[in-house]
Amino acid sequence: MNDIGNAFIKGTRYPDYSTVDLVLRVPEPPHELPVREGQTVIKLPSPKRFKVPETSVRSAIDSWEPVGFFSRSSLSLKELSYLLWCTQGFKRMVAETIQLRNVPSSGSRYPLETYFITGEIDGLETGLYRYLPKSNSIVAERLDSGLPREMSTASMNFKVVTRAAVTFLWVAVPYRSVWAIGNRGYRSVLIEAGHTCQNLIMAAACFGFEVYPIDMFHDEMIAKLANLDMETQWPVYIAAVGKAGQNVTLV
C-alpha cells in the first residue's frame, strides 16, 4: 500500500467524538442541496403506489453480469421514481437531526446527492437532473441533448452510457458525515456509494434492466458537467441503466 492509502486509513480511524462539530454545537449542514431560484421542481409518481414485477433476490443476483454495451431502451417516470426511491428514498425523520432512507448510512447522515442523466425517460427532456429524496421529486440542473455523449467521454464508457436509458451519478457531500462522526465520515462516503449502487442493481432487475457500475472516470470532467464545487462535492460513483444488447454497433 502506498503513502496515500496509509494516510487515508490512519486519518480516518475511530475518531475522538469530543472534537466533532456535532458535539461542538456547530450548526448541522442541510440534508439536501438547496433548489436554486428559478429551478422547477418536478414531483415524481409515488413509488409506493406502483406495482413492481416480482423478482427474487436469487434471480436478481444470478442475472447480473458486466455488459459491454446496451441496446436502445427507455424507462417510464414510474420506473425512474422507483429506482430513485430504492437507492436514496426518504422514509421518515426519527429525530431532529436523524433521517431514515432505504439504504444504510453511518450515523444516518446520508452524504450522497443523486444526479442522473436522462437518455430515454418518458416525459423528460434529455439533461442532468437531481433527486430530492424528502419530497420524492427531481429538479433539472441542465437540459442539453449532448449530455449523454459528454458523460460517456468523461466516464470512458461510450457504448454503455450513450445508449443507457438513464445514467446515475452519485456525488458526495462529505461534511454531512464528517459533521457527526469526524474524519471517519470520509470512509462512509465511499462505502455508502456501494450500498446505493447495489440497491440499484436489485431494483432495476425487477424491470429486466441491467446496471453497469463505473468507478473509473475523469473527476474534473464530471465536476464540470454537473457544476460541482470540488472542495465540498465529490463525484464518487456512476451507474448506467439499460437493456443488454447483442452485436450492437454505434451509429
Secondary structure, DSSP 4 states (H G I P E B T S, - for coil): --HHHHHHHHHTSSP-GGGSTTTTTPPPPPSSPPPPTTPPEEEPPPGGGSPPPP--HHHHHHH----S-EE---B-HHHHHHHHHHHH-EEEEEETTEEEESS--GGG---EEEEEEESSBTT--SEEEEEEGGGTEEEEEEE-TTHHHHHHHHHT-HHHHTT-SEEEEEEE-THHHHHHHTTHHHHHHHHHHHHHHHHHHHHHHTTT-EEEEE----HHHHHHHHT--TTT-EEEEEEEEEEE-SS----
